[in-house]
């Protein structure tokens, strides 16, 4: 995972899932697992994240991916803690920034 501070009041997520992970079905499953595990609403605002999937994700369960990403996000300091995380509103990304 790569993390970089941005100048926006929201965070963005990028995914890199190469063919080493498997065919299209396995790559799409990996992307779904990562998106669900990151849960963009729980991130502190102002970060760009790029998650790079490795071949080990193929047999991983959702809970395993979630646990691993939470550890990485906490280590990087981009997860909202305590009351702040519960009060976050999913405002989405403005369309002009897509």
N, CA, C and O atoms as a GROMACS GRO file, in nm:
protein
  392
    1UNK      N    1   0.085  -0.116   0.000
    1UNK     CA    2   0.000   0.000   0.000
    1UNK      C    3   0.090   0.123   0.000
    1UNK      O    4   0.193   0.127   0.067
    2UNK      N    5   0.048   0.223  -0.076
    2UNK     CA    6   0.115   0.352  -0.079
    2UNK      C    7   0.016   0.457  -0.032
    2UNK      O    8  -0.102   0.453  -0.068
    3UNK      N    9   0.063   0.552   0.049
    3UNK     CA   10  -0.022   0.655   0.105
    3UNK      C   11   0.045   0.790   0.082
    3UNK      O   12   0.166   0.806   0.102
    4UNK      N   13  -0.035   0.887   0.038
    4UNK     CA   14   0.016   1.021   0.013
    4UNK      C   15  -0.091   1.121   0.054
    4UNK      O   16  -0.209   1.103   0.024
    5UNK      N   17  -0.049   1.225   0.122
    5UNK     CA   18  -0.143   1.329   0.165
    5UNK      C   19  -0.186   1.409   0.041
    5UNK      O   20  -0.105   1.438  -0.046
    6UNK      N   21  -0.316   1.444   0.034
    6UNK     CA   22  -0.365   1.528  -0.076
    6UNK      C   23  -0.424   1.656  -0.019
    6UNK      O   24  -0.437   1.671   0.102
    7UNK      N   25  -0.461   1.748  -0.106
    7UNK     CA   26  -0.511   1.879  -0.064
    7UNK      C   27  -0.664   1.884  -0.056
    7UNK      O   28  -0.720   1.991  -0.037
    8UNK      N   29  -0.731   1.772  -0.071
    8UNK     CA   30  -0.877   1.769  -0.072
    8UNK      C   31  -0.931   1.740   0.068
    8UNK      O   32  -0.857   1.699   0.157
    9UNK      N   33  -1.061   1.760   0.086
    9UNK     CA   34  -1.124   1.728   0.214
    9UNK      C   35  -1.188   1.590   0.210
    9UNK      O   36  -1.279   1.562   0.288
   10UNK      N   37  -1.143   1.506   0.122
   10UNK     CA   38  -1.187   1.367   0.114
   10UNK      C   39  -1.068   1.281   0.074
   10UNK      O   40  -0.967   1.331   0.026
   11UNK      N   41  -1.081   1.151   0.095
   11UNK     CA   42  -0.975   1.057   0.059
   11UNK      C   43  -1.013   0.982  -0.067
   11UNK      O   44  -1.131   0.965  -0.098
   12UNK      N   45  -0.910   0.938  -0.139
   12UNK     CA   46  -0.934   0.862  -0.262
   12UNK      C   47  -0.862   0.728  -0.253
   12UNK      O   48  -0.760   0.715  -0.184
   13UNK      N   49  -0.917   0.629  -0.323
   13UNK     CA   50  -0.862   0.494  -0.321
   13UNK      C   51  -0.832   0.449  -0.463
   13UNK      O   52  -0.916   0.463  -0.552
   14UNK      N   53  -0.712   0.396  -0.484
   14UNK     CA   54  -0.674   0.337  -0.611
   14UNK      C   55  -0.637   0.192  -0.588
   14UNK      O   56  -0.580   0.158  -0.484
   15UNK      N   57  -0.667   0.106  -0.684
   15UNK     CA   58  -0.638  -0.037  -0.671
   15UNK      C   59  -0.549  -0.083  -0.785
   15UNK      O   60  -0.569  -0.046  -0.901
   16UNK      N   61  -0.450  -0.165  -0.751
   16UNK     CA   62  -0.364  -0.227  -0.852
   16UNK      C   63  -0.375  -0.377  -0.830
   16UNK      O   64  -0.332  -0.429  -0.727
   17UNK      N   65  -0.433  -0.446  -0.927
   17UNK     CA   66  -0.450  -0.591  -0.919
   17UNK      C   67  -0.401  -0.649  -1.051
   17UNK      O   68  -0.472  -0.644  -1.151
   18UNK      N   69  -0.280  -0.703  -1.050
   18UNK     CA   70  -0.219  -0.755  -1.172
   18UNK      C   71  -0.263  -0.896  -1.205
   18UNK      O   72  -0.336  -0.960  -1.129
   19UNK      N   73  -0.218  -0.942  -1.320
   19UNK     CA   74  -0.255  -1.076  -1.365
   19UNK      C   75  -0.193  -1.187  -1.281
   19UNK      O   76  -0.234  -1.303  -1.292
   20UNK      N   77  -0.096  -1.154  -1.196
   20UNK     CA   78  -0.038  -1.255  -1.107
   20UNK      C   79  -0.142  -1.303  -1.006
   20UNK      O   80  -0.132  -1.414  -0.954
   21UNK      N   81  -0.243  -1.219  -0.980
   21UNK     CA   82  -0.348  -1.256  -0.886
   21UNK      C   83  -0.437  -1.363  -0.947
   21UNK      O   84  -0.492  -1.445  -0.874
   22UNK      N   85  -0.452  -1.365  -1.078
   22UNK     CA   86  -0.534  -1.465  -1.144
   22UNK      C   87  -0.608  -1.407  -1.262
   22UNK      O   88  -0.575  -1.299  -1.312
   23UNK      N   89  -0.709  -1.479  -1.306
   23UNK     CA   90  -0.791  -1.434  -1.418
   23UNK      C   91  -0.882  -1.320  -1.376
   23UNK      O   92  -0.876  -1.271  -1.264
   24UNK      N   93  -0.968  -1.279  -1.468
   24UNK     CA   94  -1.055  -1.164  -1.445
   24UNK      C   95  -1.146  -1.185  -1.324
   24UNK      O   96  -1.170  -1.090  -1.248
   25UNK      N   97  -1.196  -1.304  -1.305
   25UNK     CA   98  -1.286  -1.331  -1.193
   25UNK      C   99  -1.213  -1.312  -1.060
   25UNK      O  100  -1.266  -1.250  -0.968
   26UNK      N  101  -1.091  -1.367  -1.049
   26UNK     CA  102  -1.013  -1.354  -0.926
   26UNK      C  103  -0.972  -1.209  -0.902
   26UNK      O  104  -0.973  -1.163  -0.788
   27UNK      N  105  -0.935  -1.137  -1.008
   27UNK     CA  106  -0.896  -0.997  -0.992
   27UNK      C  107  -1.014  -0.912  -0.946
   27UNK      O  108  -0.998  -0.826  -0.859
   28UNK      N  109  -1.132  -0.935  -1.004
   28UNK     CA  110  -1.250  -0.859  -0.963
   28UNK      C  111  -1.289  -0.892  -0.819
   28UNK      O  112  -1.329  -0.802  -0.744
   29UNK      N  113  -1.277  -1.016  -0.780
   29UNK     CA  114  -1.306  -1.054  -0.641
   29UNK      C  115  -1.209  -0.984  -0.546
   29UNK      O  116  -1.250  -0.934  -0.441
   30UNK      N  117  -1.082  -0.979  -0.582
   30UNK     CA  118  -0.982  -0.912  -0.500
   30UNK      C  119  -1.016  -0.764  -0.484
   30UNK      O  120  -1.004  -0.708  -0.375
   31UNK      N  121  -1.058  -0.699  -0.593
   31UNK     CA  122  -1.095  -0.558  -0.586
   31UNK      C  123  -1.216  -0.536  -0.495
   31UNK      O  124  -1.219  -0.440  -0.418
   32UNK      N  125  -1.315  -0.624  -0.505
   32UNK     CA  126  -1.433  -0.613  -0.419
   32UNK      C  127  -1.395  -0.629  -0.272
   32UNK      O  128  -1.442  -0.554  -0.186
   33UNK      N  129  -1.309  -0.727  -0.243
   33UNK     CA  130  -1.266  -0.749  -0.105
   33UNK      C  131  -1.193  -0.627  -0.050
   33UNK      O  132  -1.216  -0.587   0.064
   34UNK      N  133  -1.105  -0.570  -0.130
   34UNK     CA  134  -1.027  -0.455  -0.084
   34UNK      C  135  -1.117  -0.335  -0.063
   34UNK      O  136  -1.106  -0.266   0.039
   35UNK      N  137  -1.207  -0.307  -0.158
   35UNK     CA  138  -1.297  -0.193  -0.142
   35UNK      C  139  -1.382  -0.205  -0.016
   35UNK      O  140  -1.400  -0.108   0.058
   36UNK      N  141  -1.432  -0.325   0.008
   36UNK     CA  142  -1.515  -0.347   0.127
   36UNK      C  143  -1.431  -0.332   0.254
   36UNK      O  144  -1.479  -0.275   0.353
   37UNK      N  145  -1.309  -0.380   0.252
   37UNK     CA  146  -1.224  -0.376   0.371
   37UNK      C  147  -1.177  -0.234   0.402
   37UNK      O  148  -1.167  -0.197   0.519
   38UNK      N  149  -1.149  -0.154   0.301
   38UNK     CA  150  -1.100  -0.018   0.325
   38UNK      C  151  -1.211   0.070   0.378
   38UNK      O  152  -1.187   0.151   0.467
   39UNK      N  153  -1.330   0.057   0.326
   39UNK     CA  154  -1.445   0.135   0.372
   39UNK      C  155  -1.408   0.283   0.380
   39UNK      O  156  -1.377   0.335   0.487
   40UNK      N  157  -1.410   0.348   0.267
   40UNK     CA  158  -1.359   0.484   0.250
   40UNK      C  159  -1.413   0.582   0.354
   40UNK      O  160  -1.347   0.682   0.381
   41UNK      N  161  -1.531   0.557   0.412
   41UNK     CA  162  -1.587   0.649   0.512
   41UNK      C  163  -1.506   0.648   0.641
   41UNK      O  164  -1.510   0.746   0.716
   42UNK      N  165  -1.434   0.540   0.669
   42UNK     CA  166  -1.358   0.531   0.794
   42UNK      C  167  -1.220   0.596   0.783
   42UNK      O  168  -1.145   0.599   0.880
   43UNK      N  169  -1.186   0.647   0.666
   43UNK     CA  170  -1.055   0.709   0.647
   43UNK      C  171  -1.058   0.854   0.688
   43UNK      O  172  -1.159   0.924   0.670
   44UNK      N  173  -0.948   0.900   0.742
   44UNK     CA  174  -0.934   1.042   0.771
   44UNK      C  175  -0.933   1.116   0.637
   44UNK      O  176  -0.880   1.064   0.539
   45UNK      N  177  -0.989   1.236   0.631
   45UNK     CA  178  -0.991   1.309   0.503
   45UNK      C  179  -0.852   1.356   0.462
   45UNK      O  180  -0.765   1.380   0.545
   46UNK      N  181  -0.833   1.367   0.330
   46UNK     CA  182  -0.710   1.424   0.278
   46UNK      C  183  -0.601   1.325   0.245
   46UNK      O  184  -0.483   1.360   0.252
   47UNK      N  185  -0.636   1.203   0.209
   47UNK     CA  186  -0.535   1.102   0.176
   47UNK      C  187  -0.564   1.036   0.042
   47UNK      O  188  -0.679   1.014   0.006
   48UNK      N  189  -0.458   1.005  -0.030
   48UNK     CA  190  -0.465   0.922  -0.149
   48UNK      C  191  -0.404   0.788  -0.113
   48UNK      O  192  -0.292   0.782  -0.063
   49UNK      N  193  -0.477   0.680  -0.137
   49UNK     CA  194  -0.430   0.545  -0.107
   49UNK      C  195  -0.424   0.464  -0.234
   49UNK      O  196  -0.516   0.468  -0.316
   50UNK      N  197  -0.317   0.389  -0.251
   50UNK     CA  198  -0.308   0.293  -0.359
   50UNK      C  199  -0.278   0.158  -0.295
   50UNK      O  200  -0.173   0.140  -0.233
   51UNK      N  201  -0.371   0.065  -0.309
   51UNK     CA  202  -0.356  -0.069  -0.253
   51UNK      C  203  -0.314  -0.162  -0.366
   51UNK      O  204  -0.380  -0.169  -0.469
   52UNK      N  205  -0.204  -0.232  -0.345
   52UNK     CA  206  -0.149  -0.323  -0.445
   52UNK      C  207  -0.176  -0.465  -0.398
   52UNK      O  208  -0.122  -0.509  -0.297
   53UNK      N  209  -0.260  -0.537  -0.472
   53UNK     CA  210  -0.296  -0.674  -0.435
   53UNK      C  211  -0.185  -0.769  -0.479
   53UNK      O  212  -0.128  -0.755  -0.587
   54UNK      N  213  -0.155  -0.864  -0.394
   54UNK     CA  214  -0.056  -0.967  -0.422
   54UNK      C  215  -0.126  -1.101  -0.444
   54UNK      O  216  -0.242  -1.116  -0.405
   55UNK      N  217  -0.057  -1.198  -0.505
   55UNK     CA  218  -0.122  -1.327  -0.535
   55UNK      C  219  -0.180  -1.399  -0.414
   55UNK      O  220  -0.271  -1.480  -0.430
   56UNK      N  221  -0.133  -1.372  -0.294
   56UNK     CA  222  -0.184  -1.437  -0.174
   56UNK      C  223  -0.329  -1.403  -0.143
   56UNK      O  224  -0.391  -1.471  -0.060
   57UNK      N  225  -0.383  -1.302  -0.205
   57UNK     CA  226  -0.522  -1.262  -0.179
   57UNK      C  227  -0.621  -1.361  -0.239
   57UNK      O  228  -0.738  -1.362  -0.201
   58UNK      N  229  -0.576  -1.444  -0.332
   58UNK     CA  230  -0.666  -1.537  -0.400
   58UNK      C  231  -0.748  -1.623  -0.304
   58UNK      O  232  -0.870  -1.634  -0.320
   59UNK      N  233  -0.684  -1.683  -0.207
   59UNK     CA  234  -0.755  -1.773  -0.116
   59UNK      C  235  -0.798  -1.705   0.013
   59UNK      O  236  -0.849  -1.772   0.103
   60UNK      N  237  -0.779  -1.575   0.023
   60UNK     CA  238  -0.807  -1.504   0.148
   60UNK      C  239  -0.956  -1.486   0.170
   60UNK      O  240  -1.034  -1.469   0.076
   61UNK      N  241  -0.994  -1.490   0.296
   61UNK     CA  242  -1.132  -1.462   0.334
   61UNK      C  243  -1.145  -1.313   0.359
   61UNK      O  244  -1.046  -1.243   0.379
   62UNK      N  245  -1.268  -1.266   0.358
   62UNK     CA  246  -1.296  -1.124   0.377
   62UNK      C  247  -1.238  -1.073   0.509
   62UNK      O  248  -1.181  -0.964   0.514
   63UNK      N  249  -1.254  -1.151   0.616
   63UNK     CA  250  -1.204  -1.110   0.746
   63UNK      C  251  -1.052  -1.096   0.747
   63UNK      O  252  -0.997  -1.007   0.813
   64UNK      N  253  -0.982  -1.183   0.673
   64UNK     CA  254  -0.836  -1.177   0.666
   64UNK      C  255  -0.791  -1.049   0.596
   64UNK      O  256  -0.699  -0.981   0.642
   65UNK      N  257  -0.855  -1.018   0.485
   65UNK     CA  258  -0.821  -0.897   0.409
   65UNK      C  259  -0.851  -0.774   0.493
   65UNK      O  260  -0.771  -0.680   0.497
   66UNK      N  261  -0.965  -0.774   0.560
   66UNK     CA  262  -1.004  -0.661   0.644
   66UNK      C  263  -0.904  -0.638   0.757
   66UNK      O  264  -0.864  -0.525   0.784
   67UNK      N  265  -0.864  -0.745   0.823
   67UNK     CA  266  -0.769  -0.736   0.933
   67UNK      C  267  -0.635  -0.682   0.885
   67UNK      O  268  -0.577  -0.593   0.948
   68UNK      N  269  -0.586  -0.734   0.775
   68UNK     CA  270  -0.456  -0.692   0.721
   68UNK      C  271  -0.458  -0.545   0.678
   68UNK      O  272  -0.365  -0.470   0.710
   69UNK      N  273  -0.562  -0.504   0.608
   69UNK     CA  274  -0.570  -0.365   0.564
   69UNK      C  275  -0.588  -0.269   0.680
   69UNK      O  276  -0.534  -0.158   0.678
   70UNK      N  277  -0.664  -0.309   0.780
   70UNK     CA  278  -0.681  -0.223   0.897
   70UNK      C  279  -0.548  -0.200   0.967
   70UNK      O  280  -0.519  -0.089   1.012
   71UNK      N  281  -0.466  -0.305   0.977
   71UNK     CA  282  -0.333  -0.290   1.036
   71UNK      C  283  -0.248  -0.193   0.954
   71UNK      O  284  -0.182  -0.106   1.010
   72UNK      N  285  -0.250  -0.208   0.822
   72UNK     CA  286  -0.172  -0.119   0.736
   72UNK      C  287  -0.221   0.025   0.743
   72UNK      O  288  -0.141   0.118   0.750
   73UNK      N  289  -0.353   0.044   0.742
   73UNK     CA  290  -0.409   0.178   0.749
   73UNK      C  291  -0.380   0.244   0.884
   73UNK      O  292  -0.352   0.364   0.889
   74UNK      N  293  -0.388   0.167   0.991
   74UNK     CA  294  -0.357   0.221   1.123
   74UNK      C  295  -0.210   0.259   1.133
   74UNK      O  296  -0.176   0.364   1.188
   75UNK      N  297  -0.125   0.174   1.080
   75UNK     CA  298   0.019   0.202   1.081
   75UNK      C  299   0.050   0.329   1.002
   75UNK      O  300   0.139   0.406   1.041
   76UNK      N  301  -0.022   0.352   0.893
   76UNK     CA  302  -0.002   0.471   0.811
   76UNK      C  303  -0.067   0.594   0.873
   76UNK      O  304  -0.037   0.707   0.832
   77UNK      N  305  -0.156   0.575   0.971
   77UNK     CA  306  -0.220   0.687   1.040
   77UNK      C  307  -0.331   0.753   0.962
   77UNK      O  308  -0.352   0.874   0.976
   78UNK      N  309  -0.402   0.678   0.880
   78UNK     CA  310  -0.508   0.736   0.797
   78UNK      C  311  -0.648   0.688   0.835
   78UNK      O  312  -0.742   0.710   0.759
   79UNK      N  313  -0.664   0.622   0.950
   79UNK     CA  314  -0.794   0.573   0.993
   79UNK      C  315  -0.846   0.668   1.100
   79UNK      O  316  -0.773   0.706   1.191
   80UNK      N  317  -0.975   0.706   1.088
   80UNK     CA  318  -1.039   0.788   1.191
   80UNK      C  319  -1.053   0.704   1.317
   80UNK      O  320  -1.086   0.585   1.310
   81UNK      N  321  -1.030   0.764   1.431
   81UNK     CA  322  -1.038   0.693   1.558
   81UNK      C  323  -1.155   0.744   1.641
   81UNK      O  324  -1.193   0.860   1.629
   82UNK      N  325  -1.211   0.659   1.725
   82UNK     CA  326  -1.311   0.697   1.824
   82UNK      C  327  -1.438   0.755   1.766
   82UNK      O  328  -1.491   0.705   1.666
   83UNK      N  329  -1.488   0.863   1.830
   83UNK     CA  330  -1.615   0.925   1.791
   83UNK      C  331  -1.609   0.980   1.650
   83UNK      O  332  -1.710   0.978   1.579
   84UNK      N  333  -1.493   1.028   1.609
   84UNK     CA  334  -1.480   1.087   1.475
   84UNK      C  335  -1.520   0.987   1.367
   84UNK      O  336  -1.585   1.025   1.270
   85UNK      N  337  -1.482   0.860   1.382
   85UNK     CA  338  -1.514   0.758   1.283
   85UNK      C  339  -1.664   0.733   1.276
   85UNK      O  340  -1.719   0.712   1.168
   86UNK      N  341  -1.732   0.734   1.391
   86UNK     CA  342  -1.876   0.708   1.394
   86UNK      C  343  -1.959   0.822   1.340
   86UNK      O  344  -2.071   0.800   1.295
   87UNK      N  345  -1.906   0.944   1.342
   87UNK     CA  346  -1.981   1.061   1.299
   87UNK      C  347  -1.954   1.099   1.154
   87UNK      O  348  -2.010   1.198   1.106
   88UNK      N  349  -1.872   1.025   1.085
   88UNK     CA  350  -1.839   1.059   0.948
   88UNK      C  351  -1.960   1.036   0.859
   88UNK      O  352  -2.029   0.935   0.871
   89UNK      N  353  -1.985   1.130   0.770
   89UNK     CA  354  -2.095   1.119   0.674
   89UNK      C  355  -2.034   1.088   0.540
   89UNK      O  356  -1.937   1.150   0.499
   90UNK      N  357  -2.092   0.991   0.470
   90UNK     CA  358  -2.042   0.953   0.339
   90UNK      C  359  -2.088   1.057   0.238
   90UNK      O  360  -2.198   1.046   0.183
   91UNK      N  361  -2.006   1.157   0.214
   91UNK     CA  362  -2.043   1.265   0.124
   91UNK      C  363  -2.010   1.232  -0.021
   91UNK      O  364  -2.056   1.300  -0.113
   92UNK      N  365  -1.932   1.128  -0.042
   92UNK     CA  366  -1.894   1.090  -0.177
   92UNK      C  367  -1.791   1.184  -0.236
   92UNK      O  368  -1.749   1.281  -0.172
   93UNK      N  369  -1.751   1.154  -0.356
   93UNK     CA  370  -1.654   1.236  -0.428
   93UNK      C  371  -1.727   1.318  -0.532
   93UNK      O  372  -1.806   1.263  -0.609
   94UNK      N  373  -1.702   1.448  -0.537
   94UNK     CA  374  -1.769   1.528  -0.639
   94UNK      C  375  -1.738   1.476  -0.779
   94UNK      O  376  -1.625   1.432  -0.805
   95UNK      N  377  -1.836   1.479  -0.868
   95UNK     CA  378  -1.817   1.423  -1.002
   95UNK      C  379  -1.707   1.491  -1.081
   95UNK      O  380  -1.646   1.427  -1.167
   96UNK      N  381  -1.680   1.618  -1.055
   96UNK     CA  382  -1.577   1.686  -1.132
   96UNK      C  383  -1.436   1.641  -1.091
   96UNK      O  384  -1.339   1.682  -1.154
   97UNK      N  385  -1.424   1.557  -0.987
   97UNK     CA  386  -1.294   1.506  -0.944
   97UNK      C  387  -1.272   1.361  -0.984
   97UNK      O  388  -1.170   1.303  -0.947
   98UNK      N  389  -1.364   1.302  -1.056
   98UNK     CA  390  -1.351   1.162  -1.096
   98UNK      C  391  -1.269   1.149  -1.220
   98UNK      O  392  -1.247   1.038  -1.268
   0.00000   0.00000   0.00000
